[in-house]
Amino acid sequence: MEKLPLLKYLFFVLLNFCTLIGAGVTATAGEQPLSKIAIRRATLALHDSAYVKASPTLLGLKGEDIQWITVDLKCPSPSEDDWVGVFSPANFNSSTCPPDNPRDVAPFICSSPIKYNYANHSNPVYTKIGKSLLNFQLINQRADFSVALFSGGLSNPKLVAVSNIISFANPKAPVYPRLAQGKSWNEMTVTWTSGYDITEAVPFVEWGMEGESQTHSPAGTLTFSRQAMCGSPARTVGWRDPGFIHTSFLKDLWPNSMYTYKLGHRLFNSSYVWSKLFSFRSSPYPGQDSLQRVIIFGDMGTAERDGSNEYNHNPPGSLNTTDQIIKDLDNIDIVFHIGDITYANGYISQWDQFTSQVEPIASAVPYMIASGNHERDWPGTGSFYDTMDSGGECGVLAETMFYVPAENRAKFWYSTDYGMFHFCIAYSEHDWREGTEQYKFLEHCFASADRQKQPWLIFAVHRVLGYSSDYRYGVEGSFEEPMGRESLQRLWQKYKVDIAFYGHVHNYERTCPIYQNQCVNTERSHYSGTVNGTIHVVVGGGGRELSVFSDVQTSWSVYRDFDFGFGKMTAFNHSSLLFEYKKSSDGRVYDSFTISRDYRDVLACVHDGCEPTTLAS
């Protein structure tokens, strides 16, 4: 259709929309805030004396990919449920909107705002004077923006006024690099987002040892369409063009060395577009005896520094976790985010928000992820759990936006080495029971650990396949996901897994070293000698609303905390490991334990931990 000025276009959008039926997605408490906006119920209420003015109009003039704007608004009939939404693109074409119902007629508003806030957020007298000033933080998301004022609340929105257009100087610029371990210890991958297709520019990374000559490594380019989504809202009101995702492989790295890199796109007019300069330290050689520090948590999600997108003034656990890790980044070597990454739940713009939020971390150290229910689950798509938790994403976003060294990223299980650590990362949304493909992978991963070189064997997965005192598990009487512990505990015991980490349950809990529901060690904070049980740790308090504990007092639960936080492991050498639980609010340590042992302690036979012997000589 022919392009119209934004205000006139929205007039036609909303005027036609009055004939539509359908209410959008209904949200429950604690779910994605954008899902509470019934954007397909929107009607027109433009008023001559109302206005929304946003400034500045041009962002990123000095190469910034994050910038604040001020929104000045006026409403002639103010109400406490008036709200302001940020839309991107600012001038959309409704012909790209698939109707939910054949009787629907276009044009209509088919996309939710990327963020919103209430008009009275920063002005308690807004309902008396009808004026307010709001501040929004915008990130470069490959398109322009507009800000719209609505009355009628989230369930019955009425468009009152629309702002001028705001844009970044180069909306296609390469942004938000995410490092990850490659398939070998001396390979680092760099993934980033841009607006450049391979028909417009050639992506690459310029990199090299700090202070030495730089080299170029090519990058592959991926994207996906609306049709790749499995359902609503990802295919409907939550859809937003993801741009292009590029990944480059930096190979043959020297161990424990500083490298610098920057993202580049060579345009076909021979000019170049560059990102900022970043740096990272390469991985140690497997088994290298050096100080090695690992952060691990799950269930973080996004939060907005401008206060938008949240209800009920929930504590900003996600931002606190992010900020505490950034604050301690000089003392961190690798990060594991074990599922429920963004909680976008089909609102695709939130993936940009998340990659921007963690850029200071992910651009400097490997940011390894596991996939959770909010990334993968959708009925009829092969997920082990037949829920709608992914909002129609069905794994496509997680598999594309982040790299993991899996043989098949649709099967999100993998192993990776970091110095004295050997990690086996499982995928709780695919079947892990004995005899399955994933079970065979896990046994091979555990068996392939050379415990003389890599004494610290770590298992991690999103859902709790071991032990948790979560209220829901207590009601079920299982204290785990169905069949989880029964299927895997033989492997943990046989291969003497040191620690098993889980997310999904939004709190912190640590067990004793345990096998078959029994503590095998009476110590609470220091473990030494023979490895005769695995310590299970829930680190799901990354930022989402917290999960209550069961009233049942289990014998195996050593420490529980109903708060936001994350775990940190520090390997001092081959015989000494420290684990710390830190709260996101202040970064202080609230629980810890140490493991001290020698290689012979790993070799020692324990119950179900050695092959059966015979009298044969």
C-alpha positions as CSV (number, residue, x, y, z in Angstrom):
1,M,0.0,0.0,0.0
2,E,1.1,3.6,-0.5
3,K,3.0,5.1,2.4
4,L,1.2,7.8,4.4
5,P,2.4,10.2,7.1
6,L,2.4,8.3,10.4
7,L,-0.5,10.1,12.0
8,K,-2.7,9.8,9.0
9,Y,-1.7,6.2,8.5
10,L,-2.6,5.3,12.1
11,F,-6.0,7.0,11.6
12,F,-6.7,4.5,8.8
13,V,-5.2,1.7,10.8
14,L,-7.5,2.2,13.8
15,L,-10.6,3.3,11.9
16,N,-10.6,0.0,10.0
17,F,-9.7,-1.9,13.0
18,C,-12.9,-1.1,14.8
19,T,-14.6,-3.9,12.7
20,L,-12.2,-6.5,14.0
21,I,-12.8,-9.2,16.5
22,G,-10.3,-10.8,18.8
23,A,-8.7,-9.7,22.0
24,G,-5.0,-10.5,21.7
25,V,-3.2,-12.6,24.3
26,T,-4.4,-12.7,27.8
27,A,-1.7,-12.7,30.5
28,T,-1.6,-14.1,33.9
29,A,0.3,-12.6,36.8
30,G,4.0,-12.6,36.4
31,E,3.9,-13.2,32.6
32,Q,5.4,-11.0,29.9
33,P,3.9,-7.5,30.5
34,L,3.5,-6.8,26.7
35,S,1.0,-9.7,26.6
36,K,-1.4,-7.7,28.7
37,I,-1.8,-5.1,25.9
38,A,-4.9,-6.0,23.8
39,I,-3.5,-4.1,20.8
40,R,-6.0,-5.6,18.4
41,R,-8.8,-3.9,20.4
42,A,-7.3,-0.5,19.8
43,T,-9.7,2.2,18.6
44,L,-9.2,5.8,17.5
45,A,-9.5,8.7,19.9
46,L,-7.2,11.4,18.4
47,H,-7.6,14.8,20.0
48,D,-6.5,18.1,18.6
49,S,-5.2,19.4,21.9
50,A,-3.3,16.3,22.8
51,Y,0.3,15.8,21.8
52,V,3.4,13.6,22.3
53,K,6.8,15.1,21.5
54,A,10.0,13.0,21.6
55,S,13.6,14.4,21.6
56,P,16.2,14.1,20.4
57,T,15.0,12.8,17.1
58,L,18.4,11.5,15.8
59,L,20.3,9.1,18.0
60,G,23.7,7.5,17.9
61,L,25.5,10.5,16.3
62,K,28.7,9.4,18.1
63,G,28.3,5.7,17.4
64,E,26.1,4.9,20.5
65,D,23.8,2.0,20.3
66,I,21.9,3.0,23.5
67,Q,20.5,6.5,24.1
68,W,17.8,8.1,26.3
69,I,14.9,10.2,24.9
70,T,12.5,12.5,26.7
71,V,8.8,12.3,25.9
72,D,6.7,15.4,26.6
73,L,3.0,14.6,26.5
74,K,-0.4,16.3,27.0
75,C,-3.8,14.7,27.4
76,P,-7.0,16.7,27.7
77,S,-8.8,14.0,29.7
78,P,-6.1,12.3,31.7
79,S,-6.7,9.0,33.6
80,E,-4.5,6.9,35.8
81,D,-4.5,4.1,33.3
82,D,-3.3,6.1,30.4
83,W,-0.2,4.6,29.0
84,V,2.6,5.4,26.5
85,G,4.0,2.8,24.1
86,V,7.2,2.9,22.1
87,F,6.6,1.4,18.6
88,S,9.2,0.2,16.1
89,P,9.2,0.5,13.1
90,A,7.4,3.8,13.4
91,N,5.6,3.6,10.1
92,F,4.7,0.0,9.4
93,N,3.0,-1.6,6.5
94,S,-0.1,-3.6,7.5
95,S,0.1,-5.8,4.4
96,T,2.7,-7.8,6.4
97,C,0.2,-8.6,9.1
98,P,-1.4,-12.1,8.8
99,P,-5.0,-12.0,10.1
100,D,-5.8,-14.4,13.0
101,N,-9.3,-14.9,11.5
102,P,-10.2,-15.0,7.8
103,R,-13.0,-12.5,8.5
104,D,-10.4,-10.0,9.7
105,V,-9.8,-7.2,7.2
106,A,-6.6,-5.1,6.9
107,P,-5.2,-2.6,7.6
108,F,-4.9,-3.0,11.4
109,I,-2.4,-2.7,14.2
110,C,-0.8,-6.1,14.3
111,S,2.3,-5.4,16.5
112,S,2.6,-4.7,20.1
113,P,4.9,-1.9,21.3
114,I,8.4,-2.9,22.2
115,K,7.9,-1.3,25.6
116,Y,5.5,0.8,27.5
117,N,4.9,2.8,30.7
118,Y,2.1,4.6,32.4
119,A,1.7,8.3,31.7
120,N,1.8,9.1,35.4
121,H,5.0,7.1,36.0
122,S,7.1,10.1,36.8
123,N,4.4,12.6,37.6
124,P,1.9,11.8,40.4
125,V,-0.3,14.8,39.5
126,Y,-0.7,13.8,35.9
127,T,-4.4,13.0,36.3
128,K,-4.9,16.6,37.5
129,I,-2.9,18.6,35.0
130,G,-2.8,16.2,32.0
131,K,0.9,16.7,31.3
132,S,3.9,14.6,31.9
133,L,7.5,14.0,31.0
134,L,8.8,10.5,30.6
135,N,12.3,9.2,29.9
136,F,12.8,6.1,27.7
137,Q,16.0,4.3,27.0
138,L,16.2,3.2,23.3
139,I,18.5,0.7,21.8
140,N,19.5,0.3,18.2
141,Q,17.0,-2.2,16.8
142,R,17.5,-1.7,13.1
143,A,14.4,0.5,12.6
144,D,13.0,3.9,13.6
145,F,10.7,4.6,16.5
146,S,7.5,6.5,17.4
147,V,5.8,7.0,20.8
148,A,2.0,6.8,21.2
149,L,-0.3,7.9,24.0
150,F,-3.3,5.6,24.8
151,S,-6.2,6.0,27.1
152,G,-8.5,3.1,28.1
153,G,-5.8,1.1,29.9
154,L,-4.1,-2.0,28.4
155,S,-7.3,-4.0,27.8
156,N,-9.2,-1.4,25.8
157,P,-6.6,1.0,24.3
158,K,-7.7,4.2,22.5
159,L,-5.0,6.1,20.5
160,V,-4.9,9.7,21.7
161,A,-1.7,11.1,20.1
162,V,1.4,10.0,18.2
163,S,4.9,11.5,18.4
164,N,7.4,12.5,15.8
165,I,9.7,9.8,14.4
166,I,13.0,9.0,16.2
167,S,15.8,7.1,14.6
168,F,19.4,6.0,15.0
169,A,22.0,7.5,12.6
170,N,22.9,4.0,11.4
171,P,20.1,1.6,12.3
172,K,21.8,-1.3,10.5
173,A,25.1,-1.0,12.5
174,P,26.6,-4.2,14.0
175,V,25.7,-4.5,17.7
176,Y,25.6,-6.7,20.8
177,P,28.4,-9.2,20.3
178,R,28.1,-12.5,22.1
179,L,31.2,-14.7,22.7
180,A,30.9,-18.4,23.1
181,Q,33.3,-21.4,23.3
182,G,33.8,-23.1,20.0
183,K,34.0,-26.9,19.5
184,S,37.6,-26.9,20.5
185,W,39.3,-25.3,23.5
186,N,41.3,-22.9,21.3
187,E,38.4,-21.5,19.3
188,M,36.2,-18.6,20.2
189,T,33.0,-17.7,18.4
190,V,31.6,-14.2,18.0
191,T,27.9,-13.8,17.2
192,W,26.2,-10.4,16.6
193,T,23.2,-8.7,15.1
194,S,23.0,-6.2,12.3
195,G,20.6,-4.9,9.6
196,Y,22.9,-6.0,6.8
197,D,22.0,-8.9,4.6
198,I,24.8,-10.6,2.6
199,T,23.3,-8.9,-0.5
200,E,24.3,-5.6,1.0
201,A,27.5,-6.2,2.9
202,V,30.1,-8.9,3.7
203,P,30.3,-9.6,7.5
204,F,33.6,-10.4,9.2
205,V,35.6,-9.9,12.5
206,E,38.9,-8.1,12.6
207,W,40.9,-9.5,15.5
208,G,44.3,-10.4,16.8
209,M,46.5,-10.5,19.9
210,E,46.4,-7.3,21.8
211,G,48.9,-4.8,20.4
212,E,49.8,-7.1,17.4
213,S,48.7,-7.2,13.7
214,Q,45.1,-8.0,13.1
215,T,43.5,-10.5,10.8
216,H,40.1,-10.9,9.3
217,S,37.8,-13.9,9.8
218,P,34.6,-14.3,7.7
219,A,31.2,-14.7,9.3
220,G,28.1,-16.7,8.4
221,T,24.7,-15.0,8.3
222,L,21.4,-16.4,9.4
223,T,17.9,-15.0,9.9
224,F,14.3,-16.3,10.1
225,S,10.9,-15.3,9.0
226,R,7.5,-15.0,10.6
227,Q,6.6,-18.4,9.1
228,A,9.4,-20.1,11.1
229,M,7.5,-19.2,14.3
230,C,5.2,-22.0,15.6
231,G,2.3,-19.9,17.0
232,S,1.0,-16.7,18.6
233,P,2.2,-14.2,19.8
234,A,5.5,-14.9,17.9
235,R,3.7,-15.1,14.6
236,T,1.2,-12.3,15.3
237,V,1.4,-9.3,17.7
238,G,4.8,-10.3,19.0
239,W,6.5,-10.6,15.7
240,R,9.3,-8.2,14.8
241,D,12.0,-8.5,12.1
242,P,15.0,-10.0,13.9
243,G,17.5,-8.5,11.4
244,F,20.5,-10.7,10.5
245,I,22.6,-12.8,12.9
246,H,26.2,-13.3,12.1
247,T,28.7,-15.7,13.6
248,S,32.5,-15.8,13.1
249,F,35.0,-18.5,14.3
250,L,38.3,-17.2,15.7
251,K,40.6,-20.2,15.6
252,D,44.0,-21.4,16.8
253,L,44.1,-19.1,19.8
254,W,47.0,-19.1,22.1
255,P,45.9,-20.2,25.6
256,N,45.2,-17.5,28.2
257,S,46.0,-14.6,26.0
258,M,44.4,-11.2,25.5
259,Y,42.8,-10.6,22.1
260,T,41.0,-7.5,20.7
261,Y,38.3,-7.6,18.1
262,K,35.7,-5.5,16.3
263,L,32.8,-6.4,14.1
264,G,32.9,-5.3,10.5
265,H,30.7,-5.1,7.4
266,R,32.3,-4.3,4.0
267,L,29.7,-2.6,1.8
268,F,29.7,-3.2,-1.9
269,N,30.7,0.4,-2.5
270,S,34.0,-0.6,-0.8
271,S,33.3,1.4,2.4
272,Y,33.3,-0.2,5.8
273,V,31.0,-0.1,8.8
274,W,32.6,-0.9,12.2
275,S,31.6,-1.6,15.7
276,K,33.3,-0.5,18.8
277,L,36.6,-2.3,19.8
278,F,36.2,-5.2,22.3
279,S,38.5,-7.6,24.0
280,F,38.6,-11.1,25.5
281,R,41.0,-13.5,27.1
282,S,41.3,-16.9,25.4
283,S,40.6,-20.1,27.2
284,P,43.3,-22.0,29.1
285,Y,44.6,-25.2,27.8
286,P,42.5,-28.2,29.1
287,G,44.0,-29.2,32.4
288,Q,46.0,-26.0,32.8
289,D,46.7,-25.2,36.4
290,S,45.6,-21.6,36.8
291,L,42.9,-19.6,38.6
292,Q,39.6,-20.2,36.8
293,R,36.3,-18.6,37.7
294,V,32.8,-19.6,36.5
295,I,29.5,-17.8,36.9
296,I,26.3,-19.9,36.6
297,F,22.6,-19.0,37.0
298,G,19.2,-19.4,35.2
299,D,16.0,-17.6,34.7
300,M,17.2,-14.0,34.4
301,G,15.1,-12.3,31.6
302,T,15.2,-8.6,30.8
303,A,14.3,-5.5,32.7
304,E,14.2,-1.9,31.6
305,R,16.4,0.7,33.2
306,D,13.8,3.3,32.4
307,G,11.2,1.5,34.5
308,S,9.0,0.5,31.6
309,N,7.6,-3.0,30.9
310,E,7.2,-3.9,34.5
311,Y,4.2,-4.2,36.8
312,N,3.8,-3.8,40.5
313,H,7.3,-2.3,40.9
314,N,8.9,-5.8,41.1
315,P,12.4,-5.7,42.4
316,P,14.8,-5.3,39.4
317,G,16.4,-8.7,40.0
318,S,17.5,-9.1,36.4
319,L,19.3,-5.8,36.3
320,N,20.9,-6.4,39.7
321,T,22.2,-9.8,38.6
322,T,23.5,-8.2,35.4
323,D,25.1,-5.3,37.2
324,Q,26.8,-7.4,39.9
325,I,28.4,-9.7,37.2
326,I,29.6,-6.6,35.3
327,K,31.0,-5.1,38.5
328,D,33.0,-8.3,39.1
329,L,33.9,-9.0,35.5
330,D,37.7,-8.7,36.0
331,N,37.3,-11.8,38.3
332,I,35.2,-13.9,35.9
333,D,36.3,-16.1,33.0
334,I,33.1,-17.7,31.6
335,V,29.4,-17.5,32.2
336,F,26.7,-20.1,32.0
337,H,23.0,-19.0,31.7
338,I,21.2,-22.3,32.0
339,G,17.8,-21.6,30.4
340,D,14.9,-19.1,30.4
341,I,17.1,-16.5,28.8
342,T,14.9,-13.6,27.9
343,Y,11.3,-14.6,28.8
344,A,10.4,-12.9,25.5
345,N,7.6,-15.5,25.3
346,G,7.0,-14.7,21.6
347,Y,7.6,-10.9,21.8
348,I,10.7,-10.9,19.6
349,S,11.9,-7.4,20.3
350,Q,12.9,-8.5,23.8
351,W,15.8,-10.5,22.4
352,D,17.4,-7.3,21.3
353,Q,16.7,-5.8,24.7
354,F,18.4,-8.8,26.3
355,T,21.5,-8.9,24.1
356,S,21.9,-5.2,24.7
357,Q,21.6,-5.7,28.5
358,V,24.2,-8.4,28.7
359,E,26.6,-7.0,26.1
360,P,29.2,-5.8,28.7
361,I,29.4,-9.4,29.8
362,A,28.9,-11.4,26.6
363,S,31.3,-9.2,24.6
364,A,34.2,-9.9,27.1
365,V,33.8,-13.5,28.3
366,P,32.1,-16.6,26.8
367,Y,28.4,-16.5,27.5
368,M,27.2,-20.1,27.3
369,I,23.5,-20.8,27.4
370,A,21.2,-23.8,27.9
371,S,17.7,-23.8,26.5
372,G,14.7,-23.8,28.8
373,N,10.9,-24.1,28.6
374,H,10.5,-20.4,27.7
375,E,12.8,-20.8,24.7
376,R,11.5,-24.2,23.4
377,D,8.2,-25.5,24.5
378,W,5.3,-25.5,22.1
379,P,2.7,-28.3,21.5
380,G,3.3,-30.6,18.6
381,T,6.9,-29.6,18.0
382,G,8.7,-32.4,19.7
383,S,9.3,-30.7,23.0
384,F,9.3,-33.2,25.9
385,Y,6.9,-30.9,27.7
386,D,3.7,-30.1,25.8
387,T,3.3,-26.5,27.0
388,M,3.0,-23.1,25.3
389,D,5.8,-21.5,27.4
390,S,7.8,-20.3,24.4
391,G,5.0,-18.1,23.1
392,G,5.4,-19.6,19.6
393,E,9.2,-19.3,19.4
394,C,9.7,-23.1,19.6
395,G,13.5,-22.8,20.0
396,V,14.1,-20.7,16.8
397,L,15.3,-17.6,18.6
398,A,17.6,-19.3,21.1
399,E,19.1,-21.5,18.4
400,T,19.8,-18.5,16.2
401,M,20.7,-15.7,18.5
402,F,23.3,-17.6,20.6
403,Y,25.9,-20.1,19.5
404,V,26.6,-23.3,21.4
405,P,29.1,-26.0,20.4
406,A,26.3,-28.6,19.8
407,E,26.4,-31.0,16.9
408,N,22.9,-30.0,16.1
409,R,21.6,-26.8,17.7
410,A,18.0,-28.1,17.5
411,K,19.3,-30.7,20.0
412,F,20.6,-28.2,22.5
413,W,23.0,-30.5,24.5
414,Y,26.7,-30.1,24.4
415,S,30.0,-30.4,26.2
416,T,32.7,-27.8,26.6
417,D,36.1,-27.6,28.4
418,Y,37.5,-24.7,30.3
419,G,40.9,-25.4,31.9
420,M,40.3,-27.7,34.8
421,F,36.5,-27.9,34.2
422,H,34.6,-30.3,32.0
423,F,31.0,-29.2,31.5
424,C,28.1,-31.5,30.3
425,I,25.2,-29.3,29.4
426,A,21.9,-31.1,29.0
427,Y,18.6,-30.1,27.4
428,S,15.6,-30.6,29.6
429,E,13.1,-29.9,26.9
430,H,14.1,-33.0,25.0
431,D,13.9,-36.6,26.3
432,W,16.8,-37.5,28.6
433,R,15.6,-40.9,29.8
434,E,17.7,-44.0,29.6
435,G,18.1,-45.3,26.0
436,T,17.5,-41.9,24.4
437,E,19.9,-40.0,22.2
438,Q,20.5,-37.4,24.8
439,Y,21.1,-40.0,27.5
440,K,23.8,-41.6,25.4
441,F,25.4,-38.2,24.8
442,L,25.5,-37.5,28.5
443,E,27.1,-40.8,29.3
444,H,29.7,-40.2,26.6
445,C,30.3,-36.6,28.0
446,F,30.8,-37.9,31.5
447,A,33.0,-40.8,30.4
448,S,35.2,-38.6,28.2
449,A,36.3,-36.4,31.1
450,D,40.0,-36.9,31.9
451,R,39.8,-36.4,35.6
452,Q,43.5,-36.2,36.0
453,K,43.6,-33.1,33.8
454,Q,40.1,-31.9,34.4
455,P,39.1,-32.9,38.0
456,W,36.0,-30.8,38.1
457,L,33.1,-32.5,36.3
458,I,30.0,-30.3,36.1
459,F,26.5,-31.1,34.9
460,A,24.0,-28.4,34.1
461,V,20.4,-28.3,32.8
462,H,17.4,-26.0,33.0
463,R,14.7,-28.0,34.8
464,V,15.5,-29.7,38.1
465,L,16.4,-33.3,37.3
466,G,17.8,-33.8,40.7
467,Y,16.6,-32.2,44.0
468,S,14.6,-29.1,44.8
469,S,12.3,-28.1,47.7
470,D,10.2,-26.0,45.4
471,Y,6.5,-25.9,46.5
472,R,5.2,-27.5,43.3
473,Y,7.7,-30.4,43.6
474,G,6.7,-30.8,47.3
475,V,3.0,-31.1,46.4
476,E,3.9,-33.7,43.8
477,G,6.0,-35.5,46.3
478,S,8.8,-35.8,43.8
479,F,11.2,-32.9,44.6
480,E,12.2,-33.1,40.9
481,E,10.9,-33.3,37.3
482,P,9.2,-36.6,36.7
483,M,11.7,-39.4,36.1
484,G,14.6,-37.0,36.2
485,R,16.6,-38.3,39.1
486,E,15.6,-41.9,38.4
487,S,17.0,-41.7,34.9
488,L,20.3,-39.9,35.6
489,Q,21.5,-40.6,39.1
490,R,23.3,-43.8,38.0
491,L,25.4,-41.7,35.6
492,W,26.1,-39.0,38.2
493,Q,27.3,-41.7,40.6
494,K,29.2,-43.8,38.2
495,Y,31.2,-40.9,36.7
496,K,31.4,-39.0,40.0
497,V,29.9,-35.8,38.9
498,D,30.9,-33.1,41.4
499,I,28.1,-30.6,41.1
500,A,24.7,-30.6,39.2
501,F,23.2,-27.2,38.5
502,Y,19.6,-26.3,37.7
503,G,17.4,-23.3,37.0
504,H,13.6,-23.3,36.4
505,V,12.8,-22.9,40.1
506,H,13.3,-19.3,41.0
507,N,15.3,-19.5,44.2
508,Y,18.6,-20.8,45.6
509,E,19.1,-24.2,47.2
510,R,22.0,-26.5,47.9
511,T,22.0,-30.1,48.9
512,C,24.5,-32.3,50.7
513,P,26.5,-34.7,48.5
514,I,23.7,-37.1,47.8
515,Y,22.9,-40.4,46.2
516,Q,19.5,-42.1,46.2
517,N,18.0,-39.5,48.5
518,Q,20.6,-40.1,51.2
519,C,23.3,-37.7,52.2
520,V,26.7,-39.4,51.9
521,N,28.6,-36.8,53.8
522,T,27.7,-35.0,57.1
523,E,29.8,-32.0,56.4
524,R,28.0,-28.7,55.5
525,S,30.7,-26.5,54.1
526,H,33.9,-28.5,53.3
527,Y,34.1,-31.7,51.4
528,S,37.2,-33.8,51.0
529,G,38.2,-37.3,50.2
530,T,36.4,-39.9,48.1
531,V,33.7,-38.6,45.7
532,N,30.7,-40.7,46.8
533,G,27.8,-38.3,45.9
534,T,26.9,-35.3,43.8
535,I,26.0,-31.9,45.2
536,H,22.9,-30.5,43.6
537,V,22.4,-26.7,43.4
538,V,19.4,-24.7,42.2
539,V,20.5,-21.3,40.9
540,G,17.3,-20.1,39.3
541,G,17.1,-16.7,41.0
542,G,18.6,-14.8,38.1
543,G,15.8,-12.2,38.0
544,R,12.3,-13.5,37.5
545,E,9.6,-13.6,40.2
546,L,10.7,-15.9,43.0
547,S,9.4,-19.4,43.7
548,V,8.3,-20.3,47.2
549,F,9.7,-23.4,49.0
550,S,7.7,-26.3,50.3
551,D,6.9,-26.5,54.0
552,V,8.4,-30.0,54.0
553,Q,11.8,-30.0,55.6
554,T,13.9,-32.4,53.6
555,S,17.0,-34.0,55.2
556,W,19.2,-33.3,52.2
557,S,18.6,-29.5,51.9
558,V,21.7,-27.7,53.4
559,Y,20.9,-24.1,52.5
560,R,17.8,-22.3,51.0
561,D,17.3,-18.7,50.0
562,F,14.2,-17.0,48.7
563,D,16.0,-14.2,46.9
564,F,17.7,-13.3,43.6
565,G,21.3,-14.5,43.2
566,F,23.8,-16.5,41.2
567,G,26.6,-19.0,41.7
568,K,30.3,-18.7,41.3
569,M,32.9,-21.5,41.1
570,T,36.6,-20.8,41.5
571,A,39.1,-23.5,40.8
572,F,42.4,-22.7,42.5
573,N,44.1,-25.8,41.3
574,H,43.5,-29.5,40.6
575,S,42.6,-30.2,44.2
576,S,40.8,-27.2,45.5
577,L,37.4,-25.8,44.4
578,L,35.3,-23.0,46.0
579,F,31.6,-22.5,45.3
580,E,29.9,-19.2,46.4
581,Y,26.3,-18.1,46.3
582,K,26.0,-14.3,45.9
583,K,22.9,-12.2,46.2
584,S,22.2,-9.9,43.3
585,S,21.2,-7.1,45.6
586,D,24.7,-6.5,47.0
587,G,27.1,-9.1,45.5
588,R,28.0,-10.5,48.9
589,V,28.5,-14.2,49.6
590,Y,25.6,-15.8,51.6
591,D,26.5,-19.5,51.2
592,S,29.7,-21.3,50.2
593,F,31.4,-24.6,50.3
594,T,34.8,-26.0,49.3
595,I,35.9,-29.3,47.8
596,S,39.5,-30.5,48.5
597,R,40.8,-33.8,47.1
598,D,43.4,-35.6,45.0
599,Y,43.1,-37.6,41.8
600,R,43.2,-40.9,43.8
601,D,39.9,-39.7,45.5
602,V,38.2,-39.7,42.2
603,L,39.5,-43.2,41.4
604,A,38.3,-44.7,44.6
605,C,35.4,-47.1,44.3
606,V,32.1,-46.2,45.9
607,H,28.6,-47.7,45.9
608,D,27.5,-47.9,42.2
609,G,30.6,-46.0,41.3
610,C,32.8,-48.7,39.9
611,E,32.4,-51.5,37.4
612,P,31.7,-54.9,39.1
613,T,34.7,-57.1,39.7
614,T,35.2,-60.8,39.1
615,L,37.5,-63.5,40.4
616,A,39.1,-63.9,37.0
617,S,42.9,-63.3,37.1
